[in-house]
Amino acid sequence: MASQTQVCLIAEPRPCTSCQLACWVHLSLKHKKEQEKIEKEQEKREKEQERAQKRENFVDNLQDNFKDNFKDDEGQAHESKLTFEDSVIEKIASIACQEVPGVLDMKGGFFSGISEQFGGRSLTKGISADVGEKEAAIDASIILEYGYSAPKVFEELKRNIAQSVGQMTGLKVVEVNVRVDDVMTKKEYEIKRRNTRNEDSNYEQESSLR
């Protein structure tokens, strides 16, 4: 009678030709290795989660410390602010006005020799500004060039003032009031300006002789 050949159910790492006990031991070892591998992977995930939690806690602590540093004794948070002197807005608005065709000058643009001695031609003459934290209102008095349409010049002044002040300061110009203080031809304006310079020159000469 032919002997029966025993077939091993395990193909790794090599066919087992021993008894069932050897097969059981082999399976036990393989299961143990797989279990150890699972445990190591679990331990690795737990460590990664722990490190991530530590990083999150560190960031939260930094943010809390940053907020605490910007609180005064009463617990009120400090606020950073950007503010402007009225004269700064007035100067920007004055330059913006004189960029508009039809505006010969601002009211008070002609100076006496005494004014010239103390700083020359003021860029804020003819302009007044009411400046808040976020908004500004502008009043302007101009010398209009003869032949130009006052309403069209007015519209262009509003646009140019609001744009210049807004771009340079971030303030919103909510109101622009323009007063036409005088009307002159270009030639008349140049003559008056020349006469003013001559008066200034004579004043300086007289002052030097004293």
C-alpha positions in Angstrom: 0.0 0.0 0.0 1.4 3.3 -1.1 2.3 5.7 1.7 0.3 8.9 2.0 2.2 12.2 1.4 1.6 14.8 4.0 0.8 18.3 2.5 1.8 21.4 4.4 -0.6 24.3 4.5 2.1 26.9 4.9 4.0 28.0 1.8 6.3 30.5 3.6 9.2 30.5 4.2 9.5 26.9 3.0 7.2 23.9 2.8 6.8 22.2 6.2 7.2 18.5 6.2 6.9 18.1 10.0 3.9 17.4 12.1 0.9 19.6 12.9 2.7 21.0 16.0 5.5 22.5 13.8 2.8 24.1 11.6 1.1 25.6 14.6 4.4 27.0 15.9 5.1 28.5 12.5 1.7 30.1 12.3 2.0 31.5 15.9 5.4 33.1 15.1 4.0 34.7 11.9 0.9 36.0 13.8 3.2 37.4 16.5 5.3 39.3 14.0 2.2 40.7 12.3 0.8 41.8 15.7 4.1 43.5 16.6 4.1 45.3 13.3 0.5 46.6 14.0 1.5 47.7 17.5 4.5 49.6 16.2 2.5 51.4 13.6 -0.1 52.3 16.2 2.6 53.6 18.5 4.0 55.6 15.6 0.6 57.2 14.9 0.1 58.0 18.6 3.5 59.7 18.7 2.8 61.8 15.6 -0.6 62.8 17.1 1.2 63.8 20.3 3.7 65.9 18.5 1.0 67.6 16.4 -0.9 68.4 19.6 2.2 69.9 21.2 2.7 72.1 18.1 -0.9 73.2 18.3 -0.6 74.0 22.0 2.6 75.9 21.3 1.0 78.1 18.6 -2.0 78.7 20.9 0.2 79.8 23.7 2.1 82.2 21.4 -1.2 83.8 20.2 -2.4 84.1 23.8 0.9 85.8 24.9 0.7 88.1 21.9 -2.8 89.2 22.8 -1.8 89.6 26.5 1.1 91.9 25.5 -1.2 94.3 23.7 -3.6 94.7 26.7 -3.3 97.4 29.3 -3.9 97.1 33.0 -7.7 97.3 32.5 -7.7 94.5 29.9 -8.3 96.9 27.0 -6.5 95.9 23.7 -4.2 98.6 22.2 -5.0 99.8 18.7 -2.5 101.1 16.2 -3.5 104.2 14.4 -2.5 106.3 11.4 -3.4 110.0 11.8 -2.8 113.2 9.8 -2.4 116.8 10.7 -5.1 119.0 9.0 -2.2 120.9 7.2 -1.1 117.7 5.5 -4.5 117.1 4.0 -4.8 120.7 3.1 -1.5 120.6 1.2 -2.5 117.5 -0.7 -5.8 119.0 -1.6 -4.2 122.3 -2.7 -1.8 120.6 -5.1 -4.7 118.5 -6.4 -6.7 121.7 -7.1 -3.9 123.3 -9.0 -3.6 120.3 -11.3 -7.1 120.9 -12.6 -7.3 123.0 -15.8 -9.2 126.2 -15.2 -7.8 126.8 -11.7 -5.2 129.7 -11.9 -4.4 129.7 -8.2 -5.9 129.4 -4.7 -7.3 132.3 -2.8 -4.4 134.0 -1.0 -1.9 132.6 -3.4 -0.3 136.1 -3.9 2.1 137.0 -1.1 3.7 140.2 0.2 7.4 140.4 0.9 6.8 139.8 4.6 5.2 136.4 3.8 7.9 135.5 1.4 10.5 136.2 4.1 8.8 133.7 6.4 8.7 130.7 4.2 7.6 131.7 0.8 4.4 130.7 -1.0 2.0 128.7 1.2 0.5 125.6 -0.4 -2.3 125.5 2.1 -3.7 129.0 1.4 -7.3 128.8 0.1 -7.8 125.3 1.6 -9.3 124.2 4.9 -9.8 120.6 5.9 -11.8 118.9 8.6 -10.0 115.5 9.2 -11.3 112.5 11.1 -10.0 109.0 11.6 -11.4 107.7 8.4 -13.0 110.6 6.5 -12.2 114.2 5.5 -14.1 117.2 4.3 -12.4 119.9 2.2 -13.3 123.6 1.6 -11.4 125.3 -1.3 -11.4 128.9 -2.5 -10.0 129.3 -6.1 -9.2 131.8 -8.7 -11.0 130.6 -11.9 -9.5 131.2 -15.3 -11.8 133.2 -17.6 -13.5 131.1 -20.2 -13.7 127.8 -18.2 -17.0 126.3 -17.1 -17.2 126.6 -13.3 -19.5 123.5 -12.9 -17.1 121.4 -15.0 -14.1 122.6 -13.0 -16.0 121.9 -9.8 -16.7 118.3 -10.8 -13.0 117.8 -11.8 -11.9 119.3 -8.5 -14.1 116.9 -6.5 -12.7 113.9 -8.4 -9.1 114.9 -8.3 -9.1 115.9 -4.6 -10.9 112.7 -3.5 -8.5 110.6 -5.6 -5.3 112.3 -4.4 -6.3 112.3 -0.7 -7.6 108.8 -0.9 -4.5 107.3 -2.6 -2.0 109.1 -0.3 -3.7 108.8 3.1 -6.5 106.2 2.8 -9.0 108.7 4.0 -12.4 108.9 2.3 -13.3 112.5 1.1 -17.0 112.8 2.0 -17.4 116.4 1.1 -15.8 119.0 -1.2 -17.0 122.6 -1.2 -15.5 125.0 -3.7 -15.8 128.8 -3.6 -14.8 130.8 -6.7 -13.1 133.8 -5.1 -12.1 135.6 -8.3 -12.1 135.3 -12.1 -9.0 136.3 -14.2 -7.7 135.9 -17.7 -4.4 134.1 -17.9 -2.7 137.4 -19.0 -4.2 139.3 -16.1 -3.1 136.6 -13.6 0.5 136.7 -15.0 0.7 140.5 -14.7 -0.6 140.4 -11.1 1.9 137.7 -10.2 4.8 139.6 -11.8 3.8 142.7 -9.9 3.7 140.8 -6.7 7.2 139.5 -7.3 8.5 143.0 -8.0 6.9 144.2 -4.8 8.7 141.4 -2.9 12.0 142.2 -4.6 11.7 145.9 -3.6 10.8 145.0 -0.1 13.9 142.8 0.2 16.1 145.6 -1.1 14.7 148.1 1.4 15.1 145.6 4.2 18.8 145.1 3.3 19.4 148.8 3.4 18.1 149.3 6.9 
